[in-house]
Amino acid sequence: MNARTPVLIVGGGPVGLALAGELGWRGVPCTLIEKSDGSIEQPKMDLVGIRTMEFCRRWGILDWVRDAPYPLDYPQDYVYVTGLNGYELGREPFPGRGFEAIPPESPQKRERVPQDMFDPILRRFVERSGLATLRYNCELVSFEEGAEGVRANVRDTVTGRTETIEASYMAGADGGASTVREQLGIGMSGTPALTYTTNVMFRCPNFADLHDKGKGYRFIFIGPEGTWLTIVAVNGGDRFRMSIVGTPEKINHSEEDIRAALKRAMGRDFDYEILSIMRWVRRELVADRFGTERVFIAGDAAHLMSPTGGFGMNTGIGDAVDLGWKLEAAVKGWGGAELLASYDAERRPIGLRNVSEASRNLRRMLSTRERLPGPEIFQSGRENDIARKEYGDWFAAIMRHEWFANGVMLGYRYDNSPIVWPDGTPVPPDPSHPYTQTARPGARAPHVWLPDGRSTLDLFGRGFVLLRLGRDPPAAAAIERAALARGVPLTSVALDAPDVLAAYGQRLVLVRPDGHVAWRADAEPADASALIDVVRGQSSQVTQHKMGRTS
Ligand SMILES: Cc1cc2nc3c(=O)[nH]c(=O)nc-3n(C[C@H](O)[C@H](O)[C@H](O)COP(=O)(O)OP(=O)(O)OC[C@H]3O[C@@H](n4cnc5c(N)ncnc54)[C@H](O)[C@@H]3O)c2cc1C
């Protein structure tokens, strides 16, 4: 007999694990297959963004993230240098992750936890639910999608044994070279090669003693040719990642090139051990579709972006959260016929938005190649100190767009989603910084501290939440009845704190299971059933809603 599962997830990177964890948290069983044994040779991501941290809060795994072994006090400075033993052009100081302040717009802050620490946390989260079957050394070879489900042919990468897994739905979180995307025949659009970059992981326990720039998270090296190299403190200890940034011209850096780059960066020979070398292409690509009726793609399978900004995994985890509640609704039967199609409508625009912002950050980092530093930047002398300061200040101001990006992380909105009911207010701007919270339908529901010490965000997640706000809040019985009649999980919460009403703008606000606002008004709509049908993706109402919107 073939194995059967409601949801088959392909790929056990951070996005596949987050989706399996999210489904387990929702009480939906799934099977995750990963072709490798799960070990990570070279961690890629290390910035767990503020929105991902809000999800970790919802999932109840904040302690695990806090207790990750990246030291809490390791300074997170960004330092712009001509060399580690050369001149410092500028610096953006940040404290260690244990000391960064929580911003007013969230109950959380970003964290520095590299992939070889974060993937095990997500894996533990998946295992905690007891509902996910994790299968390592298991590769998706091919699949067929039918009206009733998906049949996936998989292969054990150790024994070579093949078998079939049947699933109602399948999600490809299988990375940039996604088999799922390829076999669906989905193309990717954008720029296939921004730079050919070489990453080198090296061990150097006394790195900070070899120069006078102190400890920092990222050193950006600027030579006469502009920005050419970065070095990142991967674990806040003995491991570092050097990236030879490269250009759109194809290049294969030899080990000799790599050692020469390390010597140039330090200004002299020093002792280190090369742990791994990864040659990769920085891309700006988004899949032309995010899936079909029963098969979806998420994470790097759906969008590939420059790491500048740390948006890649964080965008992918946003995909997982959007897809998670919709799959729950489909599996449990309360989702409408167009609910799963809204995944593409909501997440593809966010993919396009975030790949563009990542490329803008890359251009910012490489702006020194347009405005090359003059020879005086590399020569001693008081006059040259002034020139250095001026150049460094200019670069530091440009780079702040990347370091302060809560707007990118928190401000993504599903403005034109077919399952969001607009309220007619004008579309707000979408700046990367500063970020202003809004409860306009489609936006992430705002964070406000409640008198009992909880965040409004702590109310959301399991099902829909209908906020009834202000003194003497409006009735919501018709909405509650309509949800009950369709099996849609909905809880009403009355809150009279004035700052919650101020942040949410209207007295009735319907928040979806993913924490985005679906609808808001000061009183119940004339047809509460129509509202519930739109937000659960029931086709006839969604179609009418769309027609009403375009007329
Ligand atoms: C240098 C660098 C730094 C980065 N820093 C950050 C950062 O700070 N923050 C951030 O958010 N992002 C960052 N990123 C991007 C981030 O690493 C990726 O976006 C993220 O890893 C994508 O996760 P994923 O799960 O979608 O894909 P992947 O991590 O690529 O995982 C896909 C998995 O699918 C498996 N797989 C593939 N094919 C099959 C198959 N046929 N069957 C079974 N399994 C299969 C693979 O073995 C792999 O484990 C960085 C990237 C780079 C290169």
The ligand as an SDF file (V2000), in Angstrom:
LIG
                    3D

 53 58  0  0  0  0  0  0  0  0999 V2000
   25.1320   34.0340    1.5790 C   0  0  0  0  0  0  0  0  0  0  0  0
   23.6540   34.0040    1.8450 C   0  0  0  0  0  0  0  0  0  0  0  0
   23.1570   34.6330    2.9780 C   0  0  0  0  0  0  0  0  0  0  0  0
   21.7900   34.6380    3.2270 C   0  0  0  0  0  0  0  0  0  0  0  0
   21.3140   35.2750    4.3330 N   0  0  0  0  0  0  0  0  0  0  0  0
   19.9880   35.2880    4.5800 C   0  0  0  0  0  0  0  0  0  0  0  0
   19.4790   35.8850    5.7660 C   0  0  0  0  0  0  0  0  0  0  0  0
   20.2150   36.4060    6.5910 O   0  0  0  0  0  0  0  0  0  0  0  0
   18.1140   35.8760    5.9590 N   0  0  0  0  0  0  0  0  0  0  0  0
   17.2630   35.3030    5.0540 C   0  0  0  0  0  0  0  0  0  0  0  0
   16.0450   35.3530    5.2720 O   0  0  0  0  0  0  0  0  0  0  0  0
   17.7310   34.6990    3.9510 N   0  0  0  0  0  0  0  0  0  0  0  0
   19.0570   34.6700    3.6870 C   0  0  0  0  0  0  0  0  0  0  0  0
   19.5360   34.0230    2.5950 N   0  0  0  0  0  0  0  0  0  0  0  0
   18.6100   33.3050    1.7330 C   0  0  0  0  0  0  0  0  0  0  0  0
   18.1900   31.9980    2.4000 C   0  0  0  0  0  0  0  0  0  0  0  0
   19.3040   31.2330    2.7540 O   0  0  0  0  0  0  0  0  0  0  0  0
   17.2630   31.2330    1.4780 C   0  0  0  0  0  0  0  0  0  0  0  0
   16.2490   32.0920    1.0390 O   0  0  0  0  0  0  0  0  0  0  0  0
   16.6680   30.0370    2.2300 C   0  0  0  0  0  0  0  0  0  0  0  0
   17.6480   29.1040    2.5490 O   0  0  0  0  0  0  0  0  0  0  0  0
   15.6050   29.3890    1.3590 C   0  0  0  0  0  0  0  0  0  0  0  0
   15.0610   28.3290    2.0790 O   0  0  0  0  0  0  0  0  0  0  0  0
   14.2620   27.1890    1.3180 P   0  0  0  0  0  0  0  0  0  0  0  0
   13.8560   26.2470    2.3910 O   0  0  0  0  0  0  0  0  0  0  0  0
   13.2440   27.7840    0.4280 O   0  0  0  0  0  0  0  0  0  0  0  0
   15.3190   26.5210    0.3360 O   0  0  0  0  0  0  0  0  0  0  0  0
   16.6620   25.7490    0.6660 P   0  0  0  0  0  0  0  0  0  0  0  0
   17.3140   26.2720    1.8860 O   0  0  0  0  0  0  0  0  0  0  0  0
   17.4560   25.7670   -0.6010 O   0  0  0  0  0  0  0  0  0  0  0  0
   16.2050   24.2660    0.9830 O   0  0  0  0  0  0  0  0  0  0  0  0
   15.6700   23.4440   -0.0250 C   0  0  0  0  0  0  0  0  0  0  0  0
   15.8220   21.9960    0.4060 C   0  0  0  0  0  0  0  0  0  0  0  0
   15.1490   21.1620   -0.5220 O   0  0  0  0  0  0  0  0  0  0  0  0
   15.9160   19.9730   -0.6990 C   0  0  0  0  0  0  0  0  0  0  0  0
   15.5490   19.3860   -2.0000 N   0  0  0  0  0  0  0  0  0  0  0  0
   15.8190   19.9010   -3.2320 C   0  0  0  0  0  0  0  0  0  0  0  0
   15.3000   19.0950   -4.1830 N   0  0  0  0  0  0  0  0  0  0  0  0
   14.6920   18.0650   -3.5430 C   0  0  0  0  0  0  0  0  0  0  0  0
   13.9960   16.9100   -3.9920 C   0  0  0  0  0  0  0  0  0  0  0  0
   13.8040   16.6600   -5.3110 N   0  0  0  0  0  0  0  0  0  0  0  0
   13.5200   16.0570   -3.0640 N   0  0  0  0  0  0  0  0  0  0  0  0
   13.7050   16.2850   -1.7330 C   0  0  0  0  0  0  0  0  0  0  0  0
   14.3790   17.3640   -1.2620 N   0  0  0  0  0  0  0  0  0  0  0  0
   14.8570   18.2410   -2.1530 C   0  0  0  0  0  0  0  0  0  0  0  0
   17.3400   20.4590   -0.6250 C   0  0  0  0  0  0  0  0  0  0  0  0
   18.2300   19.4160   -0.2880 O   0  0  0  0  0  0  0  0  0  0  0  0
   17.2570   21.5400    0.4550 C   0  0  0  0  0  0  0  0  0  0  0  0
   17.5480   21.0370    1.7320 O   0  0  0  0  0  0  0  0  0  0  0  0
   20.9050   33.9970    2.3180 C   0  0  0  0  0  0  0  0  0  0  0  0
   21.4030   33.3540    1.1890 C   0  0  0  0  0  0  0  0  0  0  0  0
   22.7670   33.3500    0.9440 C   0  0  0  0  0  0  0  0  0  0  0  0
   23.2990   32.6670   -0.2820 C   0  0  0  0  0  0  0  0  0  0  0  0
  1  2  1  0
  2  3  1  0
  2 52  2  0
  3  4  2  0
  4  5  1  0
  4 50  1  0
  5  6  2  0
  6  7  1  0
  6 13  1  0
  7  8  2  0
  7  9  1  0
  9 10  1  0
 10 11  2  0
 10 12  1  0
 12 13  2  0
 13 14  1  0
 14 15  1  0
 14 50  1  0
 15 16  1  0
 16 17  1  0
 16 18  1  0
 18 19  1  0
 18 20  1  0
 20 21  1  0
 20 22  1  0
 22 23  1  0
 23 24  1  0
 24 25  2  0
 24 26  1  0
 24 27  1  0
 27 28  1  0
 28 29  2  0
 28 30  1  0
 28 31  1  0
 31 32  1  0
 32 33  1  0
 33 34  1  0
 33 48  1  0
 34 35  1  0
 35 36  1  0
 35 46  1  0
 36 37  1  0
 36 45  1  0
 37 38  2  0
 38 39  1  0
 39 40  1  0
 39 45  2  0
 40 41  1  0
 40 42  2  0
 42 43  1  0
 43 44  2  0
 44 45  1  0
 46 47  1  0
 46 48  1  0
 48 49  1  0
 50 51  2  0
 51 52  1  0
 52 53  1  0
M  END
$$$$
